[in-house]
Amino acid sequence: MRLSPAGSRFEGGAMRVLLADDDAGVRGSLAALLHLDGFATEEVCGGEEALRILRSSSPSSSQRRSLQR
């Protein structure tokens, strides 16, 4: 899958969700449920890794506003 220019959806329209939890079982269960609803997921095992990914991506201004709330 490739990211769209906006960075919030994969080509094909699936919304992306970043799952951060130190319990692999919880992450896997949530990912499975989200996939059933058509979401694309990326799983990480903690907050630091999630922040690194978020900072390295190029979110739109509206996404940056929602992250700052």
LINMOGI-V154761 format. One record per helix or strand. SS is the DSSP state (h for helix, s for strand). FROM is the first residue (numbers start at 0). LEN is the number of residues. If there is no record, write none. Layout:
{{SS:FROM:LEN} {SS:FROM:LEN}}
This chain:
{{s:2:1} {s:8:2} {s:14:6} {h:23:13} {s:39:5} {h:46:10} {h:60:8}}
